[in-house]
Amino acid sequence: MRDVLDELHRRWAAGETVGVGTVVATFSSAPRSPGAAMLVAPDGTVTGSVSGGCVEGAVYELAQQVVAERAPVLQRYGVSDDDAFAVGLTCGGIIDIYVQHVDRDSMPELGDVVESVHSGQPVAVVTVIEHEREGLVGEHLIVWPDRVAGSLGSSRMDDAVVDDARGMLVGGRTGTLHYGPDGQRRGEGMTVFVNSFEPPARLLVFGAIDFAAAMAKMGAYLGYQVTVCDARPVFATKSRFPDAHEVVVDWPHRYLRAEADAGRIDGRTAIAVLTHDPKFDVPLLEVALRLDVGYVGAMGSRKTHDDRFSRLREAGVGEAELERLSSPIGLDLGARTPEETAVSIAAEIIALRWSGSGSRLAELTGRIHG
C-alpha cells in the first residue's frame, strides 16, 4: 500500500472515488505479500499490483463493480477455485483480496494517515473484511501509538482490536486478526485486516568509498532509509552519495552509539561496514554486534577477516556476538564491480531476513515463497 499511497491521496484530495484491491492473506506460493495494493481510478488508470500480473484483470473488473455498487468484496483467487485458470493464477498460490471504494466520505482520515506516513510516524489502518452481521464489513479505525480515530462498530470491538493492532504496528507486521462477532478473544464471526505503516527500515553504510555509493543506491531502491557515515569530511559529501538520504561526518562508532541511544535503531536495521580499516571497524563492530539489529556485515579479504576477528576478541567481543557478523560481507556471486558487490550484499540481507538459502532456485525443489 505504501507504493500507491501518494497516488491514492492525490485522487482522494481531488474528490475522486477510487477502487482499491488489497492483498489481505496469502497461502502457498502467492507472488505478493499482504498489504500489496492496486488502485483503479475513475478514468481506468491502474496503479500498483496485487499479484505481479496473475489476477490483475479480474481485480480490475471487480474494483469497478465495487465502486459502482459501493459495496466492498473479499475475494479469493487460487488453484483451489474453479475459476483459477480463468484469472490466470498459474503460479500455484492462493490470495485473498479485499476490494473497497475509497473517497472522502468512506475514509475521511486518509489525509491524516498520509501525513503520518510522510513524517515517519507509525500508523495502522484496521478494516473489518468479514463479519457475520450485515453492514459492518468496511468499517475501519486508524491506530497510532497514542491515539485512535474511527470505530469498527462497538467499543468492545475497538478495545480488543486496538491493543492487538498496536502490537502488530510495533513489529511492523501487516495481516489479519480473528475475533468473535463483538470482539471476543475467542470465537469466530469477525476478521479484520491490519495494514501497518511503520517508518522504513534503515540501512547504515559506514565508509565513504565507491562501494558505499553503489550500496546506497541499492538500499534506496529496496526501500531502506539510507545513511552513509564516515569520519573524513573530504570523502563524506552529499555530491558523492546522491542516493543516500543522509550523509554524516562522524566517527562511525560514536554515531551508531548515539543513534541507538536515541531509539533510532531497531531489529530491521541493516549495517554494512565497508571501511576495512581496524581503527574504524573494531570500535564500530563492538557497538553494532551488541545491538538488536537485523544484519551486520563487514567488507574485507580473508586476511582482513581473520585480523578483524582477532582484534574483536581482544576487545572482549564474545563468540555468540561474532557469529552474528557476516564477514566477509555478501553472497558468493562472483561480484567484481561496486554495483555487483552491492547486489551481493543486498542478496545476503534479503536471504537472512526471509531465511533464504541463497541457492539457485533451479537447483531446489518445493515452494518458492515460504
C-alpha positions in Angstrom: 0.0 0.0 0.0 2.9 2.4 0.7 3.8 2.2 -3.0 0.4 3.5 -4.1 -0.5 5.7 -1.2 0.5 9.0 -2.7 -1.5 8.4 -5.9 -4.5 7.3 -3.8 -4.2 10.5 -1.7 -3.9 12.7 -4.9 -7.2 11.1 -6.2 -8.8 11.4 -2.8 -7.9 15.1 -2.5 -9.3 15.7 -5.9 -12.7 14.3 -4.8 -12.5 11.1 -6.9 -13.7 7.7 -5.9 -11.0 5.0 -6.3 -11.4 1.2 -6.3 -8.7 -0.3 -4.1 -7.8 -4.0 -4.1 -5.5 -5.1 -1.2 -3.9 -8.5 -0.6 -5.0 -9.4 2.9 -3.9 -13.1 3.1 -1.7 -15.5 1.1 -1.3 -19.2 1.0 1.4 -21.4 -0.6 3.4 -19.6 -3.3 1.4 -16.4 -3.7 3.6 -13.8 -5.5 2.9 -10.7 -3.3 2.6 -10.2 0.4 -0.3 -8.9 2.5 -0.6 -5.1 2.1 0.2 -5.1 -1.7 -2.4 -2.9 -3.3 -3.8 -1.9 -6.7 -5.8 1.2 -7.5 -8.4 1.6 -10.2 -9.1 5.3 -10.9 -12.3 6.6 -12.5 -10.5 7.2 -15.8 -9.5 3.5 -15.8 -5.9 4.2 -14.8 -4.3 1.4 -12.8 -1.6 1.9 -10.2 0.2 -0.9 -8.3 -0.1 -4.7 -8.4 -1.6 -7.4 -6.2 -0.2 -10.5 -7.9 2.5 -9.5 -10.4 0.1 -9.9 -13.3 -1.8 -13.1 -12.3 -5.2 -11.7 -11.3 -5.0 -8.0 -12.1 -7.6 -8.3 -14.8 -10.1 -9.9 -12.5 -9.4 -7.4 -9.7 -9.7 -4.5 -12.2 -13.3 -5.6 -13.1 -14.2 -6.3 -9.5 -12.9 -2.8 -8.4 -15.1 -1.1 -11.0 -18.1 -3.1 -9.7 -17.3 -2.2 -6.1 -17.1 1.5 -6.9 -20.4 1.4 -8.8 -22.2 -0.5 -6.0 -20.4 1.0 -3.1 -20.2 -2.5 -1.5 -16.8 -4.0 -0.5 -15.9 -7.6 -1.5 -13.5 -10.1 -0.1 -12.5 -12.4 -3.0 -10.2 -15.5 -3.0 -8.2 -16.4 -6.1 -6.1 -19.5 -6.4 -5.7 -23.1 -7.5 -8.5 -24.3 -5.3 -11.0 -22.2 -7.2 -12.9 -23.4 -10.2 -12.1 -20.2 -12.0 -8.4 -20.2 -11.1 -7.4 -20.8 -14.7 -9.7 -18.1 -16.0 -7.9 -15.5 -13.9 -4.5 -16.8 -14.8 -3.2 -17.7 -11.4 -0.8 -20.3 -12.7 1.9 -19.8 -10.0 0.2 -22.2 -7.7 -0.6 -19.8 -4.9 -3.8 -18.6 -3.3 -4.5 -15.0 -2.4 -7.4 -13.2 -0.6 -8.0 -9.8 -2.0 -10.2 -7.2 -0.3 -11.7 -4.7 -2.7 -13.2 -1.4 -1.5 -14.0 2.0 -2.7 -12.1 4.9 -1.2 -13.2 8.6 -1.2 -13.6 11.5 1.2 -16.8 10.1 2.6 -15.7 6.5 3.1 -12.3 7.4 4.6 -12.1 11.0 5.8 -9.0 10.1 7.8 -6.8 9.4 4.7 -5.1 12.8 4.9 -4.0 12.1 8.4 -2.7 8.7 7.5 -0.6 10.1 4.6 0.7 12.9 6.8 1.8 10.3 9.4 3.5 8.1 6.8 5.4 11.0 5.4 6.5 12.3 8.8 7.7 8.8 9.8 5.1 8.3 12.5 3.8 4.7 12.8 0.2 4.3 11.9 -2.1 1.3 11.1 -5.4 1.2 9.2 -7.7 -1.5 10.6 -10.6 -2.7 8.4 -13.4 -5.2 9.0 -13.1 -7.5 6.0 -15.5 -10.3 7.2 -18.4 -10.1 9.7 -21.4 -12.2 10.3 -23.6 -9.1 10.8 -24.6 -7.3 7.7 -23.3 -3.7 7.3 -20.1 -4.0 9.4 -17.8 -5.0 6.6 -15.8 -2.0 5.6 -15.9 -0.3 9.0 -12.4 0.9 9.9 -10.3 2.7 12.5 -6.9 4.4 12.4 -4.5 3.4 15.1 -1.5 5.4 16.2 0.7 4.6 19.2 -1.0 7.3 21.2 -4.5 7.8 19.7 -7.3 6.3 17.6 -9.7 7.6 15.0 -12.9 5.9 13.8 -14.6 2.8 15.0 -15.3 -0.8 14.0 -18.9 -0.7 15.3 -18.6 -1.0 19.1 -16.3 0.0 21.9 -15.7 -3.7 22.8 -14.5 -4.4 19.3 -12.4 -1.3 19.3 -10.7 -2.0 22.6 -9.8 -5.6 21.6 -8.5 -4.7 18.2 -6.6 -1.6 19.1 -4.4 -3.4 21.6 -3.6 -6.1 19.0 -3.1 -3.6 16.2 -0.6 -1.7 18.2 1.3 -4.9 18.9 1.5 -5.5 15.2 2.5 -1.9 14.5 5.4 -2.1 16.8 6.7 -5.1 14.9 5.9 -3.6 11.5 3.6 -6.5 10.7 0.6 -6.4 8.3 -2.0 -9.2 8.3 -5.4 -10.4 9.6 -6.8 -10.9 13.1 -9.8 -13.0 14.0 -12.4 -12.4 16.8 -15.9 -13.2 17.9 -18.6 -11.0 16.4 -18.3 -8.4 19.2 -14.5 -8.5 19.6 -14.4 -11.6 21.8 -10.9 -13.0 22.0 -12.3 -16.5 21.4 -14.8 -17.3 18.8 -15.5 -16.6 15.2 -17.5 -14.1 13.2 -15.2 -11.2 12.6 -12.0 -10.8 10.6 -10.0 -7.6 10.5 -7.1 -6.6 8.3 -4.3 -4.6 9.9 -2.3 -2.6 7.4 0.8 -1.3 9.2 2.7 1.7 8.0 5.9 1.8 10.1 8.9 4.1 9.1 11.2 2.5 6.5 13.9 0.2 7.8 17.3 1.8 8.0 20.5 0.9 6.1 23.6 2.3 7.7 26.6 2.3 5.4 30.0 3.0 7.0 32.9 4.0 4.8 32.7 6.7 2.1 34.1 4.7 -0.8 32.8 3.7 -4.2 31.3 0.5 -2.9 29.3 2.7 -0.4 27.8 4.8 -3.3 26.6 1.6 -5.0 25.3 0.2 -1.8 23.4 3.5 -1.0 21.8 3.3 -4.4 20.8 -0.3 -3.9 19.5 0.3 -0.4 17.3 3.2 -1.6 16.0 1.0 -4.4 15.0 -1.6 -1.9 13.1 0.9 0.2 15.6 1.5 3.0 16.3 4.8 4.6 20.0 5.1 3.8 22.7 6.8 5.8 26.3 7.0 4.8 28.7 7.8 7.6 32.5 8.4 7.6 34.8 10.4 9.9 36.6 12.0 6.9 34.7 15.2 5.7 36.6 15.3 2.4 35.0 12.0 1.4 31.6 12.1 3.2 29.8 14.6 0.9 26.3 14.6 -0.5 27.6 15.0 -4.0 29.5 11.7 -3.8 26.4 9.9 -2.4 23.4 11.4 -4.1 21.2 8.3 -3.4 21.7 8.4 0.3 19.0 10.1 2.4 21.6 11.3 4.8 25.4 11.7 4.8 27.0 12.1 8.2 30.5 13.2 9.1 31.3 11.5 12.4 33.3 8.7 13.9 31.3 5.6 13.0 31.1 4.0 16.5 30.2 7.3 18.1 27.4 7.9 15.5 26.0 4.4 15.8 26.0 4.6 19.6 24.2 7.9 19.6 21.6 6.6 17.1 21.0 3.6 19.3 20.7 5.7 22.5 18.2 7.9 20.7 16.0 4.9 19.8 16.5 5.1 16.1 17.9 1.6 15.6 15.7 -1.4 15.6 15.5 -5.1 14.6 15.0 -4.2 11.0 18.2 -2.1 10.7 20.9 -3.3 8.4 24.6 -2.2 9.0 27.2 -2.5 6.2 30.8 -1.8 7.3 32.8 -1.1 4.2 35.9 0.7 5.6 38.1 -2.4 6.2 40.3 -0.2 8.4 40.7 -1.5 12.0 40.7 1.9 13.6 37.2 2.4 12.3 36.0 -1.2 12.1 36.8 -2.6 15.5 35.1 0.1 17.8 32.2 0.2 15.3 31.6 -3.5 15.3 31.9 -3.6 19.1 28.9 -1.4 19.2 27.0 -3.0 16.3 27.3 -6.6 17.4 25.7 -5.8 20.7 22.6 -4.1 19.3 19.4 -5.8 18.3 19.6 -5.2 14.5 18.7 -7.4 11.5 22.1 -7.5 9.8 25.7 -6.6 10.4 28.2 -7.2 7.6 31.9 -6.1 7.2 33.9 -6.0 3.9 37.4 -7.3 3.6 39.6 -10.1 2.4 40.0 -13.4 4.3 43.2 -12.0 5.8 41.3 -8.9 6.9 38.5 -11.0 8.3 40.9 -13.1 10.4 42.7 -10.0 11.7 39.4 -8.3 12.4 38.1 -11.3 14.5 41.3 -11.4 16.5 41.0 -7.7 17.3 37.4 -8.0 18.2 38.1 -11.0 20.6 40.9 -8.9 22.2 38.4 -6.1 22.7 36.1 -8.5 24.6 33.5 -9.4 21.9 32.1 -12.8 22.6 31.8 -15.8 20.3 28.0 -15.5 20.2 28.3 -11.9 19.1 30.9 -12.7 16.5 28.6 -15.4 15.0 26.2 -12.5 14.1 28.8 -10.9 11.9 28.6 -11.5 8.1 32.3 -11.3 7.2 33.4 -11.3 4.5 30.3 -9.5 3.5 27.8 -10.7 0.9 27.0 -13.8 -1.0 29.3 -15.6 -3.5 28.0 -14.2 -6.8 31.5 -13.7 -8.3 31.0 -9.9 -8.0 33.7 -7.6 -9.2 32.4 -4.1 -9.6 31.0 -1.9 -6.8 27.5 -2.4 -8.3 27.8 -6.1 -8.4 29.1 -6.1 -4.9 26.1 -4.1 -3.8 23.9 -6.8 -5.3 25.8 -9.4 -3.4 25.4 -7.6 -0.1 21.7 -6.9 -0.7 21.1 -10.5 -1.6 22.6 -11.6 1.7 20.5 -9.1 3.6 17.3 -10.4 1.9 18.3 -14.0 2.4 18.8 -13.6 6.1 15.7 -11.5 6.5 13.5 -14.2 4.9 15.6 -17.3 5.9 16.5 -18.0 2.3 19.3 -20.3 1.4 21.0 -18.2 -1.2 21.0 -21.2 -3.6 19.8 -21.2 -7.2 16.1 -21.9 -7.4 16.7 -24.1 -10.4 18.6 -26.5 -8.1 15.9 -26.6 -5.4 12.6 -28.3 -5.0 9.4 -27.3 -3.2 7.7 -23.9 -2.7 9.5 -20.8 -3.9 7.9 -18.5 -1.4 8.0 -19.6 2.2 
